Amino acid sequence: MGLHLNTPIADAALQAFLTADPAEKCAGVAALTHIVPLPSAPTLPGRPGKPALVRPRDVPHRGLGSVEGRAALCHAVTHIEFNAINLALDAGLRFHNMPDAYYADWLSVAQDEARHFLMMQARLKQLGYDYGDFTAHNGLWESAEKTADDVLVRMACVPRVLEARGLDVTPNLINRLREVGDLETVVVLEVILAEEVRHVEIGTRWFHWCCAQRGLEPVATFRRLLQEQNIILRPPFNQEARKQAGFTAAELMA
């Protein structure tokens, strides 16, 4: 690509990754034109002092019948989108020897996720809260750490598992929010759901590319990686969205 770590473009992507302030991070990501892999990617992204991170089982579950409950849902999605910005940047900064289109794809995902974060944070503020007002967990970034050594594993286990899970559960959240009359949050979630299909498709496409480069059969390889990572996929599955995101008929049947 002809770009190196000491170029302004490379520095800008790294700076966006390391920036802790969410507004500054989103602005930095929006201004990026390239992501360039680093000789050694940083271990941790920048993140603000809040929200406090707890174990997933220690994050309180609240009903959607109250403003606080709906705000807690919005906060959880906002936190997912913040982590997704860093995940997309990391996918570009960490993994070497991929085609230029790979880095362009993950830059586009990072910019989408930054926009999603700002949309959901704005809705959270309309409800009287802000990002950091509730606890959250670090499961999404922990998955990035577990898949940091191999782009094939990252593509399989983050876009095709974690982001694909969002395709599965978001329609039910939208229906529940409609039932309680929170149409403003529904509008934001519908935008996120529609655009996340492309993100999962990008992960699927590069997973298949990596399999082809290594002479691996994709369906069997995906199943093997799920077993190695101790990942169990549970229903419900959004069959139509997963199909649009590149999951094959054999995978959907399985």
N, C-alpha and C positions, 0 to 999 in steps of 0.2 A: 504493500500500500504506500510505501515511501514515507511513512510518518513514524516518528520515534517519540520516546517518552518526553524528551525535552522540547517538543514542539508545543505551541500554544493550544492546538487542538487536543493533543493528548492530555496536557495539563488541565484543560477545561473539563474533560470527562472525569478525570481523577478528582478534581476539586468538587464537582457536583456530587460524586460518590461520597466524599469525606465530609461534605457540609452537613452540619447538624440541624440547622434551622430549616424547618419544612418549607417556608416560603422562599428562602434563598435557594434551597435545593431545587424546588420546582422551577424557579426562574432560570437557574443554571442549566437544568435539563432542557428547558424549552429553547435555549439559545444554542445548544449543541448542533454541530453539523456532522460530526464523526465520532465514533468510539474506536479507540485503538487499543489492542491488547498490550498490557504492561509486561515488562520482564518479570516482575513479581507483583501480583495483585495484593492489595491490602486485605488483612483478615476480616476487619470489621468496618462497616460503613458508618458515616456520621449519623447520629440520631439525637433528638433532644432529650433533656433530663426526664421529662415526662412523656408518655405514660410510664408508671411503674410497671415492671414486667414481673409476672407471677407464673406459676405453673398453670397449664391449660385448665386443669380441674379446679383451680382456685379462682378462675374468672367467674363472677356471679352471673347467674342466668336470670334475666328479668323478662316479664311478659310485655307484650306490645300494647297493652291496654292503657298504659300511662305514658306521659311525655318522657319521663326518665327512661322507661323501658325502650322506647323508640330511639331516644338519644344514645342509649347504650349500644343498640344495634348499629346505628350510624357510626358510632365511635369504633366499633369492631371492624366495620368495612373500611373506614378511614385508615385504621392501623394496617389493615391488609394492603391497601393501596400504597401506603408509605413504604412498606417492606417490598412491595412489588417494583417500585421505582429502583430500589437498590439491587434487587435481584436481576432486573433487566440490565442495569449498568454493569453488574458483576459478570453477567454472561458474556458481555463484550470485552471487558477489561481483563478477564481471567484466561480465556481459552484462545490458544494460538493456532495458526495454520488453517484457519477456516476461510471460505470464500468471502469476498467483500460484501456480498449480499447478506451474509450472516450478520455482520456487524451493523449494516444498515437496518436489518429487521429488528435487532434488539434495541437500537437507538429509537426506532419508531415505537416500540413497546414502552420503553422508558418514558417517552413523551406522552403517550396515551395514559400511562399510570399516573404521571404527575398531574395531568388534567383531571383524571378521575379523583385523585386525592383532593384537589382544590374544590371540585364540585361537591364531594361528600362533606368536606370540612365546612363549606358554606352552608350546607343543609344543617349540619350539627350546630352551627352558630345560630341559625334561625330557631332552633329548638332551645336555645339558651345555654349551650355548652360549647366546649372547644376541645380540640385534640389534646389529650393529656389529662382530661378530667376524670377518666375511668381507668381502671387497670387493664392490662393487655398481656398477651403471652408472646413468646419469641419463637414459636414453632416454625414459622415460615423461614426465618433466617437460619434456624438450626438445620433445616432441610438443605439449605444452600451450603452450609458447612460440610454436611455429610456427602455432598455430591461435588465437592470442589476439585477433585482430582481428575475428573473425566467428563468431557463435554457430552459424551453419549449418555452417561448416567444422569447428568443434569437435565438433559432434554427429556429423558424418559420420566424422571421422578419429580420434576417441578412443574413444567407446563402440562405434561400429560397426566399428572396425578393431582397436584394441589390446585392448579388453575382450572383443570377440568372439573374438579369437585365444585368449584364455584358455578360452573354451568349447570350442575345437577341441583344445587340447593337454592339458587337465587329465585327460580320461578315460584317456589313455595313461599319464600319470604315476600315476594311481590304480592302474591295472593293474600297473605295474611295482613299485609299493610293496607291493601285495598279494603279488606273487611273492617279495619278500624278507621278508615277514612284518611289515611296519611298518603294522599296522592302525590304530594311534593317529593317525598322520598322515593315513591314508586317511579317517578319520572327519571330520577338519577340512576336508580338501579337498572332500569330498562336500558339506558345508554351504556352502562358498564357491562351488562350481560351481552348486549349485541356486539360490543367491541372486543370482549374477552374471547369470543369464538375465534377471532383472527389470531389472538395471542396463542391459544392452544394449537391452532393450525400451524403457526410458525414453529412451535416446539416440535410438533409431529413431523413437519417437513424436514427439519434438521436432524431429528432422531433417525428418520429413514435415510437421510443422506449419510449419516455416520455409519449406519448399518451397512449400506452399500459399499462404503469405502473399506470396511473391514470384512466384507463377505459374510455378513450375519443375516439370518432370517428375522425380520422385525417382530413378528408376533411372538415367536418363541423367545426372542431376546428380551422383549418387554416383560413377559411372564417370569423369566429367570431373574431379571433385575428387581421385580416386585418381591420375589421370594428372598433375594439377597438383602434387600433393604427392609425386610419384615413389614411390608406394606400389604394391607388387606383392603381391597376395594369393596365397598358395601353400597347397596342400592339406597335410594332411587338413583337411576341414571337418566340423564336427559339425552335420549337416543338421537333425536334430531340434531341437537346442537353438537353432540359428539361426532355425528356423521359429517356435519359441515366442517368440523375442526380436523377432519382427516382420519378419524378412527375407521378401520375397515369393518366390513360385515362380520368377518371372523372374530375380530376383537369384541364387537358389540354382542355377538351371540355368546361369547365366552363369559 
